[in-house]
């Protein structure tokens, strides 16, 4: 079974631009969560989607948004990029609602210049 | 709020045993998970403790004490490939699909 895939793997953007990151969960997984990882703040929860519904959102500004499609694929969007948005963005999927085991993708490394 | 504390770095030699501690403060507790992340890689699930006691998976074991709000990850027969960052994590207020992570413990295994 293929793992969680994320595209693109690397991205360089300039301040003020917007970016869309994509995540395809493991086949059959309906839960998708997004995390931001930085050296200073560690792993921080962004959003969680289940069956196309955003159920939870972390403490991030409204510039960060996301959505989930009917095939469970998910996208996250960051508008008006800031230098501090440079991070590794990780997507994780879970086999069922309430599963404590999350499967992470390789991440998208976003650099904002 | 919720917070987890773990040591920032641990060093050990091949073949040794190392214990990585994690203390937590949560408004509601549903269990403690452990993840491993190699440099440049994705976090990988290692173990989960929903109840007090020890869970063993090969060379790795994890322990939980709910009364002490404390858990640890025990790595035995250390190998060079175990050099990585280890994170403890708790589900956020009842949502298993959203995790609050500790800052991570960087384990360096030396020959």
Backbone of each chain as ProteinMPNN parsed JSONL, in Angstrom:
{"seq_chain_A": "XXXXXXXXXXXXXXXXXXXXXXXXXXXXXXXXXXXXXXXXXXXXXXXXXXXXXXXXXXXXXXXXXXXXXXXXXXXXXXXXXXXXXXXXXXXXXXXXXXXXXXXXXXXXXXXXX", "coords_chain_A": {"N_chain_A": [[0.863, -1.182, 0.0], [0.607, 2.17, -0.878], [2.287, 4.935, 0.671], [1.637, 8.013, 2.492], [1.509, 10.73, 0.368], [3.054, 13.756, -0.648], [2.97, 16.805, -2.38], [4.318, 19.841, -3.746], [7.677, 18.576, -3.08], [9.628, 20.379, -2.44], [9.734, 23.917, -2.245], [10.077, 27.236, -3.248], [9.274, 30.454, -2.441], [8.362, 33.94, -2.659], [7.983, 36.652, -0.354], [4.661, 37.683, 0.292], [3.517, 36.273, -1.762], [1.296, 33.519, -2.592], [0.676, 30.087, -1.708], [0.013, 26.673, -2.537], [-0.301, 23.543, -1.133], [-0.226, 20.009, -1.506], [-1.729, 16.932, -0.474], [-1.932, 13.465, -0.437], [-3.635, 10.995, 1.132], [-3.075, 7.74, 2.64], [-4.511, 5.065, 0.868], [-7.892, 4.574, 1.531], [-7.846, 5.818, 3.97], [-9.534, 8.294, 5.777], [-9.102, 10.442, 7.308], [-7.276, 13.395, 7.558], [-4.558, 15.283, 8.599], [-2.759, 18.312, 9.154], [0.496, 19.615, 9.757], [2.864, 22.003, 10.945], [6.331, 22.271, 10.896], [9.017, 23.66, 12.511], [12.353, 24.734, 13.422], [12.299, 26.361, 15.677], [9.698, 26.328, 16.808], [8.906, 23.716, 16.725], [6.804, 20.847, 16.128], [3.706, 21.744, 15.065], [0.192, 21.71, 15.234], [-1.971, 22.225, 12.525], [-4.473, 21.892, 10.917], [-7.33, 19.649, 10.9], [-8.963, 17.256, 8.962], [-11.871, 15.451, 8.167], [-13.72, 13.336, 6.243], [-14.229, 15.413, 4.368], [-14.756, 17.562, 5.985], [-13.673, 20.214, 8.003], [-12.568, 19.687, 11.136], [-11.055, 20.49, 13.233], [-8.926, 23.193, 14.125], [-5.743, 24.609, 14.367], [-3.785, 27.047, 16.222], [-3.346, 29.234, 14.231], [-2.939, 31.99, 11.927], [-5.576, 33.418, 9.833], [-4.585, 33.356, 7.295], [-3.786, 30.868, 6.713], [-5.258, 28.133, 5.299], [-7.379, 25.388, 4.371], [-8.553, 22.398, 2.692], [-10.535, 19.488, 2.056], [-11.019, 16.908, -0.25], [-13.508, 14.832, -1.93], [-12.282, 12.423, -2.418], [-10.614, 12.148, -0.343], [-8.164, 13.37, -0.593], [-6.154, 16.184, 0.245], [-5.671, 19.709, 0.462], [-3.621, 22.459, 1.386], [-3.499, 25.948, 1.863], [-1.554, 28.837, 1.832], [-1.721, 32.195, 2.177], [-0.444, 35.447, 1.26], [2.387, 35.244, 1.951], [4.813, 35.091, 4.569], [8.122, 35.635, 5.904], [8.424, 34.074, 8.148], [6.883, 31.887, 7.622], [8.343, 29.963, 6.502], [9.08, 26.634, 6.542], [8.773, 23.106, 7.324], [6.116, 21.425, 6.035], [3.92, 19.107, 7.084], [1.87, 16.344, 6.359], [-0.556, 14.149, 7.65], [-2.167, 10.997, 7.807], [-4.91, 9.062, 9.02], [-6.106, 5.788, 9.799], [-8.731, 5.483, 10.626], [-11.466, 7.17, 12.211], [-10.53, 8.42, 15.277], [-8.284, 6.91, 15.534], [-5.168, 6.38, 17.049], [-2.806, 6.19, 15.77], [-0.907, 7.819, 13.528], [-0.019, 8.382, 10.174], [2.621, 9.775, 8.597], [3.42, 11.93, 5.839], [6.222, 12.705, 3.624], [6.566, 15.409, 3.68], [6.487, 18.921, 2.745], [8.924, 21.132, 1.943], [8.973, 24.402, 2.529], [10.304, 27.42, 1.529], [10.508, 30.775, 2.183], [11.395, 33.749, 0.72]], "CA_chain_A": [[0.0, 0.0, 0.0], [1.426, 3.369, -0.965], [2.207, 5.785, 1.848], [1.129, 9.367, 2.297], [2.34, 11.48, -0.574], [2.896, 15.199, -0.593], [3.593, 17.526, -3.478], [5.668, 19.437, -4.139], [8.548, 18.295, -1.953], [10.357, 21.611, -2.121], [9.098, 25.081, -2.836], [10.639, 28.533, -2.862], [8.364, 31.539, -2.776], [8.754, 35.233, -2.105], [6.995, 37.267, 0.551], [3.481, 38.234, -0.335], [2.891, 35.313, -2.658], [0.517, 32.47, -1.949], [1.147, 28.752, -2.058], [-0.906, 25.555, -2.285], [0.38, 22.267, -0.931], [-1.159, 18.915, -1.697], [-1.496, 15.713, 0.305], [-2.776, 12.313, -0.731], [-3.488, 10.053, 2.237], [-3.05, 6.316, 2.323], [-5.798, 4.626, 0.342], [-8.824, 4.12, 2.554], [-7.81, 6.716, 5.132], [-10.419, 9.43, 5.57], [-8.663, 11.536, 8.167], [-6.026, 14.06, 7.159], [-4.158, 16.396, 9.458], [-1.591, 19.054, 8.687], [1.36, 20.14, 10.807], [3.998, 22.83, 10.548], [7.5, 21.972, 11.722], [10.117, 24.616, 12.43], [13.329, 24.509, 14.498], [11.974, 27.125, 16.874], [8.381, 25.999, 17.374], [8.652, 22.282, 16.693], [5.667, 20.367, 15.354], [2.479, 22.404, 15.504], [-1.0, 21.29, 14.537], [-2.622, 23.254, 11.699], [-5.886, 21.543, 10.728], [-7.691, 18.255, 10.76], [-10.134, 17.05, 8.12], [-12.441, 14.104, 8.129], [-14.864, 13.306, 5.314], [-14.373, 16.725, 3.73], [-15.116, 18.578, 6.978], [-12.614, 20.62, 8.917], [-13.088, 19.481, 12.483], [-10.234, 21.203, 14.198], [-7.945, 24.114, 13.56], [-4.754, 25.047, 15.338], [-3.675, 28.471, 16.481], [-2.647, 29.879, 13.13], [-3.763, 33.072, 11.364], [-6.497, 33.073, 8.764], [-3.871, 33.174, 6.016], [-3.644, 29.423, 6.535], [-6.551, 27.502, 5.069], [-7.256, 24.083, 3.757], [-9.787, 21.726, 2.32], [-10.404, 18.066, 1.739], [-11.89, 16.523, -1.355], [-14.286, 13.617, -1.688], [-11.393, 11.25, -2.474], [-9.796, 12.311, 0.866], [-6.99, 14.218, -0.823], [-6.294, 17.464, 0.93], [-4.782, 20.803, 0.103], [-3.579, 23.597, 2.283], [-3.125, 27.17, 1.174], [-1.066, 29.935, 2.67], [-1.726, 33.434, 1.392], [0.395, 36.546, 1.733], [3.47, 34.56, 2.66], [5.768, 35.826, 5.39], [9.374, 34.895, 6.079], [8.224, 33.11, 9.226], [6.138, 30.712, 7.157], [9.328, 28.971, 6.048], [8.924, 25.481, 7.435], [8.403, 21.828, 6.733], [4.692, 21.196, 6.229], [3.691, 17.671, 7.108], [0.506, 15.861, 6.307], [-0.673, 12.825, 8.262], [-3.491, 10.393, 7.66], [-5.251, 8.058, 10.005], [-6.921, 4.737, 9.191], [-10.142, 5.601, 11.01], [-11.69, 8.218, 13.18], [-10.172, 7.989, 16.621], [-7.045, 6.125, 15.554], [-4.061, 7.137, 17.625], [-1.63, 6.029, 14.919], [-0.934, 8.708, 12.383], [0.999, 8.091, 9.182], [3.062, 11.049, 8.048], [4.07, 12.028, 4.557], [7.599, 13.212, 3.699], [6.548, 16.85, 3.904], [6.859, 19.913, 1.742], [9.824, 22.138, 2.521], [8.676, 25.722, 1.967], [11.224, 28.505, 1.863], [9.997, 32.084, 1.789], [12.512, 34.701, 0.663]], "C_chain_A": [[0.899, 1.231, 0.0], [1.22, 4.207, 0.298], [1.578, 7.117, 1.528], [2.074, 10.108, 1.35], [2.014, 12.969, -0.488], [3.623, 15.825, -1.776], [3.359, 19.019, -3.316], [6.516, 19.114, -2.91], [9.312, 19.537, -1.497], [9.726, 22.768, -2.881], [9.791, 26.339, -2.329], [9.705, 29.616, -3.354], [8.909, 32.838, -2.179], [7.634, 35.778, -1.236], [5.839, 37.869, -0.237], [2.781, 37.282, -1.299], [2.007, 34.355, -1.874], [1.001, 31.121, -2.456], [0.063, 27.721, -1.727], [-0.109, 24.272, -2.223], [-0.652, 21.15, -0.989], [-0.743, 17.677, -0.91], [-2.465, 14.633, -0.141], [-2.583, 11.287, 0.369], [-3.372, 8.62, 1.73], [-4.457, 5.91, 1.882], [-6.686, 4.07, 1.462], [-8.849, 4.982, 3.798], [-8.675, 7.948, 4.836], [-10.01, 10.641, 6.397], [-7.341, 12.091, 7.662], [-5.776, 15.226, 8.099], [-2.914, 17.042, 8.876], [-0.832, 19.621, 9.887], [2.448, 21.011, 10.184], [5.165, 22.493, 11.471], [8.597, 22.991, 11.459], [11.085, 24.337, 13.569], [12.925, 25.209, 15.794], [10.7, 26.69, 17.567], [8.065, 24.517, 17.374], [7.489, 21.934, 15.786], [4.396, 20.984, 15.9], [1.315, 22.013, 14.608], [-1.63, 22.465, 13.788], [-4.117, 23.002, 11.558], [-6.062, 20.035, 10.741], [-8.97, 18.172, 9.932], [-10.578, 15.605, 8.213], [-13.679, 14.169, 7.265], [-15.23, 14.706, 4.83], [-14.724, 17.845, 4.704], [-13.901, 18.916, 7.838], [-13.163, 20.535, 10.336], [-12.309, 20.266, 13.525], [-9.244, 22.101, 13.488], [-7.013, 24.554, 14.672], [-4.708, 26.561, 15.423], [-2.809, 29.144, 15.419], [-3.558, 30.964, 12.545], [-4.602, 32.596, 10.196], [-5.845, 32.928, 7.402], [-3.688, 31.68, 5.692], [-5.044, 28.819, 6.388], [-6.341, 26.155, 4.411], [-8.6, 23.557, 3.323], [-9.492, 20.268, 2.048], [-11.432, 17.72, 0.683], [-12.571, 15.182, -1.063], [-13.42, 12.357, -1.75], [-10.371, 11.28, -1.327], [-8.505, 13.084, 0.642], [-7.232, 15.586, -0.199], [-5.292, 18.478, 0.384], [-4.759, 21.815, 1.231], [-3.018, 24.79, 1.514], [-2.621, 28.179, 2.189], [-1.009, 31.172, 1.79], [-0.813, 34.463, 2.034], [1.558, 36.02, 2.577], [4.378, 35.534, 3.402], [7.018, 34.972, 5.565], [9.212, 33.785, 7.129], [7.419, 31.886, 8.827], [7.075, 29.647, 6.609], [9.338, 27.813, 7.042], [8.77, 24.218, 6.611], [6.934, 21.604, 7.046], [4.417, 19.712, 6.029], [2.205, 17.362, 7.106], [0.494, 14.462, 6.922], [-2.074, 12.288, 8.02], [-3.675, 9.296, 8.692], [-6.217, 7.061, 9.406], [-8.4, 4.824, 9.536], [-10.258, 6.727, 12.03], [-11.364, 7.692, 14.57], [-8.936, 7.117, 16.674], [-5.91, 6.959, 16.108], [-2.817, 7.062, 16.759], [-1.792, 6.872, 13.663], [0.247, 8.394, 11.466], [1.354, 9.393, 8.471], [3.653, 10.907, 6.649], [5.453, 12.635, 4.717], [7.684, 14.721, 3.897], [6.877, 17.663, 2.669], [7.713, 20.956, 2.442], [9.587, 23.449, 1.816], [9.699, 26.73, 2.466], [10.653, 29.795, 1.317], [11.147, 33.086, 1.845], [12.002, 36.129, 0.508]], "O_chain_A": [[1.841, 1.32, 0.787], [0.151, 4.198, 0.909], [1.053, 7.329, 0.435], [3.291, 10.097, 1.532], [0.869, 13.372, -0.285], [4.735, 15.43, -2.126], [2.317, 19.429, -2.805], [6.078, 19.371, -1.789], [9.597, 19.708, -0.312], [9.251, 22.613, -4.006], [10.055, 26.483, -1.135], [9.383, 29.685, -4.54], [9.79, 32.83, -1.319], [6.474, 35.392, -1.383], [6.027, 38.48, -1.289], [1.604, 37.457, -1.615], [1.979, 34.383, -0.644], [1.651, 31.028, -3.498], [-0.695, 27.877, -0.77], [0.656, 23.949, -3.132], [-1.799, 21.32, -0.576], [0.444, 17.418, -0.709], [-3.673, 14.86, -0.214], [-1.484, 10.757, 0.531], [-3.551, 8.343, 0.544], [-5.455, 6.353, 2.451], [-6.268, 3.206, 2.232], [-9.779, 4.888, 4.599], [-8.556, 8.561, 3.776], [-10.525, 11.741, 6.195], [-6.407, 11.342, 7.376], [-6.659, 16.043, 8.359], [-2.12, 16.395, 8.194], [-1.421, 20.042, 10.883], [2.887, 20.783, 9.056], [5.001, 22.438, 12.69], [9.046, 23.161, 10.326], [10.69, 23.762, 14.583], [13.183, 24.699, 16.885], [10.635, 26.686, 18.796], [7.066, 24.096, 17.958], [7.216, 22.627, 14.806], [4.045, 20.774, 17.061], [1.436, 21.988, 13.383], [-1.8, 23.553, 14.339], [-4.933, 23.799, 12.021], [-5.111, 19.263, 10.615], [-9.927, 18.91, 10.163], [-9.774, 14.679, 8.322], [-14.584, 14.963, 7.521], [-16.389, 15.118, 4.881], [-14.966, 18.974, 4.276], [-13.199, 18.033, 8.331], [-14.113, 21.235, 10.687], [-12.844, 20.653, 14.564], [-8.786, 21.8, 12.386], [-7.451, 24.837, 15.787], [-5.49, 27.262, 14.78], [-1.684, 29.564, 15.688], [-4.782, 30.881, 12.647], [-4.375, 31.521, 9.64], [-6.466, 32.438, 6.459], [-3.466, 31.301, 4.542], [-5.899, 28.986, 7.257], [-5.244, 25.836, 3.953], [-9.64, 24.174, 3.549], [-8.345, 19.873, 1.839], [-12.57, 18.186, 0.724], [-12.253, 14.5, -0.089], [-13.793, 11.328, -1.188], [-9.39, 10.536, -1.338], [-7.818, 13.42, 1.606], [-8.362, 16.07, -0.128], [-4.212, 18.124, -0.09], [-5.749, 22.003, 1.939], [-2.172, 24.641, 0.632], [-3.197, 28.348, 3.264], [-0.319, 31.184, 0.771], [-0.459, 34.354, 3.207], [1.677, 36.327, 3.763], [4.667, 36.635, 2.933], [6.983, 33.752, 5.398], [9.791, 32.706, 7.005], [7.287, 30.947, 9.611], [6.638, 28.543, 6.287], [9.577, 28.004, 8.235], [8.655, 24.251, 5.386], [6.548, 21.595, 8.216], [4.649, 19.148, 4.96], [1.404, 18.028, 7.762], [1.431, 13.686, 6.732], [-3.048, 13.041, 8.028], [-2.714, 8.69, 9.166], [-7.063, 7.431, 8.591], [-9.236, 4.289, 8.808], [-9.271, 7.166, 12.622], [-11.864, 6.646, 14.983], [-8.57, 6.629, 17.743], [-5.706, 8.101, 15.696], [-1.862, 7.802, 16.993], [-2.696, 6.657, 12.855], [1.366, 8.169, 11.927], [0.511, 10.025, 7.834], [4.294, 9.908, 6.322], [5.828, 13.039, 5.817], [8.742, 15.25, 4.239], [7.455, 17.174, 1.699], [7.282, 21.584, 3.41], [9.947, 23.61, 0.65], [9.926, 26.869, 3.668], [10.35, 29.896, 0.128], [11.791, 33.251, 2.881], [12.799, 37.065, 0.442]]}, "seq_chain_B": "XXXXXXXXXXXXXXXXXXXXXXXXXXXXXXXXXXXXXXXXXXXXXXXXXXXXXXXXXXXXXXXXXXXXXXXXXXXXXXXXXXXXXXXXXXXXXXXXXXXXXXXXXXXXXXX", "coords_chain_B": {"N_chain_B": [[-4.535, 24.66, 29.012], [-2.295, 22.639, 27.021], [0.723, 20.876, 27.439], [3.916, 19.422, 26.843], [6.851, 18.052, 28.148], [10.161, 17.217, 27.44], [13.522, 15.935, 27.439], [16.066, 17.793, 25.695], [18.292, 16.729, 24.427], [19.965, 13.589, 24.157], [22.617, 11.383, 24.711], [24.219, 8.362, 23.778], [25.883, 5.138, 23.725], [26.488, 2.613, 21.249], [24.674, -0.407, 21.631], [23.902, 0.117, 24.19], [21.365, 1.068, 26.667], [18.764, 3.415, 26.597], [16.729, 5.909, 28.065], [14.015, 7.963, 27.422], [12.359, 10.578, 28.733], [9.057, 11.902, 29.34], [6.972, 14.384, 30.405], [3.673, 15.517, 31.01], [1.084, 17.973, 30.688], [-2.249, 18.203, 30.582], [-5.573, 19.083, 29.589], [-7.385, 17.167, 29.233], [-6.974, 13.711, 29.096], [-5.95, 11.201, 26.871], [-4.112, 9.394, 26.127], [-0.682, 8.524, 25.382], [1.61, 9.025, 22.834], [4.44, 7.992, 20.853], [6.845, 9.137, 18.556], [9.246, 8.746, 15.963], [11.764, 10.536, 14.279], [13.908, 10.794, 11.682], [16.638, 12.824, 10.518], [15.592, 14.965, 8.0], [13.537, 13.317, 7.392], [10.193, 11.868, 7.681], [8.003, 11.972, 10.539], [7.624, 8.942, 12.318], [5.376, 6.595, 13.553], [5.815, 5.069, 16.697], [4.901, 3.962, 19.186], [2.085, 3.554, 21.451], [0.494, 4.441, 24.434], [-2.336, 3.835, 26.134], [-3.233, 3.078, 28.524], [-2.039, 2.711, 31.93], [1.248, 1.42, 32.405], [3.551, -0.841, 30.796], [4.414, -1.025, 27.388], [5.605, -3.141, 24.94], [7.597, -3.282, 22.057], [9.501, -4.971, 20.219], [12.774, -3.828, 20.246], [12.065, -1.513, 21.398], [10.328, 0.051, 24.062], [7.522, 1.408, 25.798], [6.309, 3.413, 28.42], [3.745, 4.309, 30.726], [2.45, 6.417, 33.233], [-0.35, 7.461, 34.506], [-1.122, 8.686, 36.862], [1.114, 10.096, 37.591], [1.423, 11.753, 35.467], [3.243, 11.131, 33.422], [5.551, 9.646, 31.203], [7.66, 7.326, 29.441], [10.057, 6.486, 26.902], [11.793, 3.651, 26.102], [14.752, 2.56, 24.803], [16.435, -0.189, 23.721], [19.491, -2.09, 23.289], [20.939, -0.313, 21.584], [21.377, 0.999, 18.31], [23.302, 2.415, 15.615], [21.55, 3.434, 13.758], [19.458, 4.282, 15.249], [19.85, 6.846, 15.913], [18.266, 9.802, 15.999], [15.436, 12.062, 16.168], [13.128, 12.029, 18.822], [9.754, 12.132, 19.618], [7.296, 12.818, 22.003], [3.741, 12.667, 22.186], [0.4, 13.886, 22.54], [-3.088, 13.281, 22.072], [-5.199, 15.953, 21.124], [-7.37, 17.294, 23.206], [-9.366, 15.21, 23.014], [-9.428, 14.642, 20.341], [-8.223, 12.308, 18.369], [-6.984, 12.53, 15.97], [-5.604, 14.84, 15.919], [-2.68, 16.032, 17.114], [-0.703, 17.054, 19.908], [2.579, 17.884, 20.156], [5.605, 17.14, 21.928], [8.704, 18.977, 22.301], [10.688, 17.436, 21.327], [13.332, 15.023, 21.496], [16.65, 14.799, 20.838], [18.468, 12.112, 19.918], [21.662, 10.881, 20.032], [23.634, 8.342, 18.913], [26.617, 6.798, 19.583], [29.577, 5.064, 18.382]], "CA_chain_B": [[-3.681, 24.366, 27.884], [-1.606, 21.36, 27.036], [2.157, 20.99, 27.185], [4.71, 18.226, 27.09], [8.259, 18.353, 28.344], [11.095, 16.119, 27.267], [14.886, 16.469, 27.341], [16.375, 18.21, 24.323], [19.304, 15.861, 23.832], [20.459, 12.433, 24.899], [23.722, 10.725, 24.017], [24.467, 7.011, 24.276], [26.764, 4.343, 22.862], [25.898, 1.416, 20.653], [24.47, -1.528, 22.519], [23.421, 0.564, 25.497], [19.937, 1.316, 26.853], [18.51, 4.819, 26.887], [15.346, 6.219, 28.421], [13.618, 9.345, 27.11], [11.199, 10.878, 29.561], [8.091, 12.897, 28.87], [5.929, 14.752, 31.362], [2.65, 16.247, 30.28], [-0.02, 18.672, 31.362], [-3.33, 18.258, 29.61], [-6.897, 19.319, 30.153], [-8.055, 15.876, 29.139], [-5.902, 12.809, 28.666], [-6.453, 10.035, 26.162], [-3.025, 8.484, 25.834], [0.613, 9.111, 25.022], [2.231, 8.387, 21.678], [5.84, 8.296, 20.574], [7.203, 9.159, 17.149], [10.67, 8.865, 15.634], [11.995, 11.284, 13.049], [15.29, 10.963, 11.248], [16.892, 14.09, 9.83], [15.089, 15.004, 6.633], [12.479, 12.333, 7.181], [8.869, 12.081, 8.268], [7.777, 11.283, 11.809], [7.111, 7.576, 12.191], [4.759, 6.136, 14.794], [6.537, 4.002, 17.396], [4.095, 3.267, 20.184], [0.998, 4.296, 22.088], [0.039, 3.94, 25.743], [-3.616, 4.379, 26.556], [-3.388, 2.679, 29.927], [-0.786, 2.643, 32.69], [2.034, 0.214, 32.257], [4.612, -0.949, 29.797], [4.12, -1.618, 26.095], [6.878, -3.522, 24.34], [7.599, -3.571, 20.63], [10.877, -5.239, 19.825], [13.796, -3.177, 21.094], [11.492, -0.304, 21.987], [9.237, -0.088, 25.022], [7.027, 2.695, 26.275], [5.672, 3.29, 29.733], [2.867, 5.423, 31.091], [1.867, 6.515, 34.563], [-1.333, 8.54, 34.457], [-1.149, 9.399, 38.146], [2.282, 10.981, 37.632], [1.458, 12.502, 34.201], [4.62, 10.85, 33.024], [5.796, 8.467, 30.398], [9.005, 7.267, 28.87], [10.383, 5.58, 25.808], [13.014, 2.929, 26.421], [15.359, 1.965, 23.626], [17.45, -1.148, 24.133], [20.434, -2.559, 22.256], [21.001, 0.801, 20.661], [22.107, 0.886, 17.057], [23.598, 3.73, 15.04], [20.369, 3.901, 13.024], [18.504, 4.844, 16.204], [20.121, 8.283, 16.027], [17.085, 10.469, 15.435], [14.667, 12.815, 17.154], [11.993, 11.281, 19.347], [8.731, 13.048, 20.094], [6.087, 12.323, 22.649], [2.597, 13.422, 21.674], [-0.901, 13.534, 23.102], [-4.228, 13.774, 21.304], [-5.63, 17.265, 21.561], [-8.741, 17.434, 23.698], [-10.324, 14.218, 22.55], [-9.323, 14.373, 18.913], [-7.038, 11.504, 18.127], [-6.352, 12.879, 14.71], [-4.817, 16.039, 16.092], [-1.701, 15.747, 18.152], [0.194, 18.058, 20.462], [3.874, 17.238, 20.263], [6.688, 17.711, 22.702], [9.72, 19.645, 21.475], [11.558, 16.431, 20.735], [14.623, 14.686, 22.097], [17.598, 14.361, 19.82], [19.303, 11.015, 20.409], [22.887, 10.622, 19.269], [24.238, 7.07, 19.283], [28.026, 6.772, 19.17], [30.178, 3.72, 18.395]], "C_chain_B": [[-3.034, 23.007, 28.024], [-0.141, 21.569, 26.72], [2.834, 19.676, 27.526], [6.165, 18.645, 27.21], [9.093, 17.093, 28.19], [12.48, 16.715, 27.12], [15.215, 16.799, 25.894], [17.368, 17.274, 23.645], [19.656, 14.721, 24.763], [21.564, 11.798, 24.059], [23.94, 9.359, 24.624], [25.395, 6.295, 23.304], [26.016, 3.134, 22.327], [25.786, 0.296, 21.67], [23.892, -1.152, 23.872], [21.895, 0.678, 25.506], [19.764, 2.8, 27.174], [17.02, 5.015, 27.151], [15.077, 7.686, 28.145], [12.315, 9.624, 27.842], [10.306, 11.942, 28.952], [7.08, 13.15, 29.983], [4.932, 15.646, 30.642], [1.671, 16.923, 31.206], [-1.114, 18.83, 30.332], [-4.652, 18.497, 30.315], [-7.752, 18.067, 30.086], [-7.037, 14.9, 28.584], [-6.475, 11.553, 28.048], [-5.354, 9.045, 25.825], [-1.79, 9.222, 25.382], [1.221, 8.312, 23.882], [3.692, 8.797, 21.564], [6.092, 8.174, 19.082], [8.71, 9.327, 17.021], [10.793, 9.649, 14.336], [13.494, 11.391, 12.787], [15.426, 12.288, 10.525], [16.417, 14.012, 8.388], [13.953, 14.044, 6.358], [11.168, 12.71, 7.831], [8.793, 11.42, 9.633], [7.146, 9.917, 11.563], [6.584, 7.122, 13.539], [5.554, 4.979, 15.396], [5.622, 3.227, 18.337], [3.029, 4.19, 20.757], [0.673, 3.624, 23.413], [-1.283, 4.625, 26.084], [-3.875, 4.112, 28.028], [-2.027, 2.668, 30.607], [-0.054, 1.344, 32.39], [2.986, 0.294, 31.087], [4.08, -1.617, 28.53], [5.447, -1.921, 25.413], [6.707, -3.851, 22.866], [9.046, -3.743, 20.21], [11.86, -4.587, 20.783], [13.241, -1.943, 21.814], [10.369, -0.66, 22.95], [8.786, 1.301, 25.418], [6.215, 2.461, 27.529], [4.83, 4.518, 30.005], [2.434, 5.298, 32.538], [0.929, 7.709, 34.551], [-1.326, 9.359, 35.751], [0.01, 10.391, 38.258], [2.368, 11.877, 36.4], [2.83, 12.369, 33.548], [4.678, 9.601, 32.168], [7.23, 8.442, 29.937], [9.059, 6.273, 27.735], [11.722, 4.955, 26.138], [13.525, 2.262, 25.156], [16.505, 1.064, 24.081], [18.333, -1.547, 22.942], [20.584, -1.512, 21.152], [21.865, 0.52, 19.438], [22.317, 2.293, 16.497], [22.355, 4.305, 14.352], [19.289, 4.475, 13.946], [18.75, 6.336, 16.436], [19.03, 9.033, 15.269], [16.502, 11.359, 16.519], [13.444, 12.0, 17.544], [11.018, 12.252, 20.001], [7.661, 12.291, 20.866], [4.941, 13.226, 22.194], [1.329, 12.953, 22.365], [-1.993, 14.02, 22.168], [-4.761, 15.052, 21.939], [-7.105, 17.228, 21.929], [-9.729, 16.48, 23.046], [-10.247, 13.923, 21.075], [-8.073, 13.578, 18.611], [-6.287, 11.911, 16.884], [-5.62, 14.196, 14.777], [-3.946, 15.838, 17.324], [-0.97, 17.0, 18.6], [1.507, 17.349, 20.73], [4.762, 17.933, 21.283], [7.724, 18.286, 21.746], [10.698, 18.663, 20.844], [12.862, 16.255, 21.482], [15.529, 14.155, 21.01], [18.519, 13.325, 20.437], [20.484, 10.822, 19.474], [23.488, 9.326, 19.792], [25.652, 7.035, 18.71], [28.574, 5.355, 19.221], [30.862, 3.433, 19.723]], "O_chain_B": [[-3.21, 22.317, 29.028], [0.202, 22.351, 25.833], [2.377, 18.923, 28.387], [6.644, 19.493, 26.457], [8.768, 16.042, 28.742], [12.617, 17.872, 26.722], [14.703, 16.162, 24.973], [17.297, 17.052, 22.437], [19.646, 14.862, 25.986], [21.445, 11.693, 22.838], [23.858, 9.197, 25.841], [25.658, 6.78, 22.204], [25.022, 2.698, 22.908], [26.693, 0.079, 22.472], [23.441, -2.021, 24.619], [21.227, 0.424, 24.503], [20.542, 3.366, 27.942], [16.172, 4.368, 26.537], [15.829, 8.554, 28.587], [11.298, 8.977, 27.594], [10.747, 12.77, 28.155], [6.412, 12.225, 30.443], [5.304, 16.435, 29.773], [1.46, 16.506, 32.345], [-0.933, 19.511, 29.322], [-4.823, 18.156, 31.486], [-8.737, 17.939, 30.814], [-6.296, 15.253, 27.667], [-7.365, 10.916, 28.611], [-5.631, 7.97, 25.295], [-1.845, 10.403, 25.042], [1.334, 7.088, 23.95], [4.115, 9.817, 22.109], [5.624, 7.243, 18.428], [9.358, 9.962, 17.853], [10.015, 9.446, 13.403], [14.24, 11.994, 13.559], [14.453, 12.814, 9.985], [16.795, 13.104, 7.647], [13.46, 13.959, 5.233], [11.058, 13.762, 8.461], [9.454, 10.407, 9.863], [6.262, 9.76, 10.721], [7.27, 7.25, 14.554], [5.92, 4.032, 14.699], [5.568, 1.998, 18.296], [3.059, 5.408, 20.583], [0.589, 2.4, 23.502], [-1.336, 5.837, 26.294], [-4.633, 4.824, 28.686], [-0.991, 2.621, 29.944], [-0.67, 0.306, 32.153], [3.19, 1.346, 30.482], [3.391, -2.636, 28.589], [6.315, -1.052, 25.319], [5.804, -4.591, 22.474], [9.729, -2.773, 19.884], [11.778, -4.78, 21.996], [13.872, -1.404, 22.723], [9.566, -1.554, 22.687], [9.564, 2.254, 25.381], [5.529, 1.449, 27.674], [5.156, 5.624, 29.572], [2.095, 4.213, 33.01], [1.382, 8.854, 34.582], [-1.502, 10.577, 35.725], [-0.103, 11.409, 38.942], [3.293, 12.682, 36.294], [3.473, 13.352, 33.181], [3.947, 8.635, 32.387], [7.936, 9.445, 30.037], [8.239, 5.362, 27.621], [12.686, 5.666, 26.425], [12.81, 1.49, 24.517], [17.433, 1.518, 24.75], [17.975, -1.368, 21.778], [20.386, -1.786, 19.968], [22.924, -0.103, 19.521], [21.608, 3.233, 16.856], [22.137, 5.516, 14.365], [18.323, 5.08, 13.479], [17.946, 7.007, 17.084], [18.898, 8.905, 14.051], [17.006, 11.408, 17.641], [12.809, 11.364, 16.703], [11.402, 13.082, 20.825], [7.184, 11.246, 20.423], [5.146, 14.393, 21.86], [1.195, 11.785, 22.728], [-1.843, 15.064, 21.535], [-4.765, 15.194, 23.162], [-7.974, 17.142, 21.061], [-10.793, 16.889, 22.583], [-10.942, 13.028, 20.595], [-6.973, 14.131, 18.6], [-5.088, 11.662, 16.763], [-5.062, 14.634, 13.771], [-4.424, 15.52, 18.412], [-0.66, 17.884, 17.801], [1.552, 16.343, 21.438], [4.684, 19.146, 21.478], [7.632, 18.103, 20.532], [11.447, 19.019, 19.935], [13.422, 17.205, 22.028], [15.207, 13.172, 20.343], [19.264, 13.623, 21.37], [20.316, 10.626, 18.27], [23.814, 9.22, 20.974], [25.856, 7.217, 17.51], [28.102, 4.532, 20.005], [31.419, 2.351, 19.909]]}, "name": "protein", "num_of_chains": 2, "seq": "XXXXXXXXXXXXXXXXXXXXXXXXXXXXXXXXXXXXXXXXXXXXXXXXXXXXXXXXXXXXXXXXXXXXXXXXXXXXXXXXXXXXXXXXXXXXXXXXXXXXXXXXXXXXXXXXXXXXXXXXXXXXXXXXXXXXXXXXXXXXXXXXXXXXXXXXXXXXXXXXXXXXXXXXXXXXXXXXXXXXXXXXXXXXXXXXXXXXXXXXXXXXXXXXXXXXXXXXXXXXXXXX"}
